[in-house]
Amino acid sequence: TLFIKIGYELFGSVLEGFANRVNRGDGGRYIKYELALNLLFGDFAYFILGVPEKIVANTTKNGVTFSDNSYLTIALDYGVIFSAVFFVYYFRLLLQIFKERLQLIFLAVYFISMATTNAVLWNYWLLYMMALLVSSLERRASS
């Protein structure tokens, strides 16, 4: 039961942090998502090719500019079609590499952090290290 209590406290803490990150009092996160979606779907060329960085940086609402969502960042940079293909391939690749329960929990946290941060700029180093660790363990197990 101690293990369950510790797990509940950790999981509850993560959920509370996630809820606070998404539901800020100023509505900033929703405004950021709205800005990105309006830019992507406001022009067919932006939908296909992405939005020029200067336009993204200069588009504001209530003093808020877009940030903190890796999925939308890739879509804004490269277009919705490329980003959809990229993420489907990327997630399938990750799920083929990481198959153990603990690894899948790690990936779930990674996918959530991609939605709530600009993790695409720095999380790949964590995945790289995890892949090296997994491959090292698999080589040891097979020898």
N, C-alpha and C positions, 0 to 999 in steps of 0.2 A: 504493500500500500504506500510505502514511502516513495517508491519509484513513480507510482501514479500521481502522487501529490506534487513531486518535483516536475514531472512532465506537464501536469495541469498548470502549474505556476509559470513554467517556461512558455508553453503554448499560449496561455492567457496573456502573458506579457507581450508576445509577438503580435497577437491579434489586437491588443490595445494600441500598440505602437502603430500598426498598420491603419487602424481606424482613425487615430489622431493624424496620421500623415495624409490620409485621403480627405478627412472631414475637418479641415481647418475652419476656424471661425469666420475668416474673411472670404471664404469661397474661392480662394486663389487657385486651388488645384482644378476645380471645375472650370474656372475661367480659362486656365491654361489649355485644358483639353478642348474646350469650345473654340479657342483661337486656332489651334492646330487643325481641327476638323473643318472649320470654316475656310481656312486657307486651302486645304487639300481638296475639298469638294466645291470650292467657289469658282474654279477654273479647270476645264478639262485637261489643259496642258500641265497644270500643277499636279493633277491626279495621276497622270501618266508619267511625267518626268521629274516631279518634285518641285518644291518651291525654292526660288533663289534665297540664299542665306540673308541677304540684305532686307528682303521683304519680311522674312520671319523675325529678324531682329527689330525691325521698326514697327511691327504690328503689335499694338497694345490695347488693352481694355481695362479701364479703371486703374491704370498705371502698372498692370501686370503684363509681362511678356511670357511667351511659351518656354517651358523647360520641364525637366523632371519626368519624362516618360520616354524610355528607350525605343519602344515600338513606334510611337509617333515621330520620334526624332529620325529614325531610319526612313519612315514614310515621307516625311517632309524633305529629307535630303535626296531620296532616290525615286520617289513615286510609290503609289500604293501597290501597283502590280509587282514591281521588283521586290518591294519589302515583303509582300505576302509570300512570294516564291522563296525568298531568302529565309524567312522565319520557318516556313514549313520544312524546308531542307535542313536548316540548322537544328530545329527541335527533334526531327527524326534522327539526325546524326547523334545528338546528345543522348537520346533515349536508347540508341543502339550501344553506346559506349557505357553508360551508367545503368546497370540493371539491378543492383542490390537495393534493398529497402532503404538503408541509410543514404545511399547515393541518390535515390529518388526523392527523399526528403530534402536533401541538399539542392536538387534541381528545382523542387517546388519553391523553395525560398528564393532561388535565383530568378525564376520566372516572375514571382511577385515583385522582387526588387527591380526587375526590368520595367514593370508597370508603374512603379512609384519613384524611380530615380533615373538618372542618366547613366545607369550602370553599364550600358553598352560601351562606354568609354573606358571602363576599368575592370569590369567583372571577367572579361575573357582571360585575364591572368590567373584568376582563381580556377577557372575551368581547365586551363592548360596544366596547372599544377595537379589538379584532381585527376586528369587523364594520365599524367605521368605516374602518379601514385597507383592508379588502377592497373596500368600496363605493367608496372614493376611487380605488383602483387601477383598478377596473373602469370608472369614469367617464372616467379619463384614457385608458385603452385604447380606449374607444369613440369618443372625440372626435378 
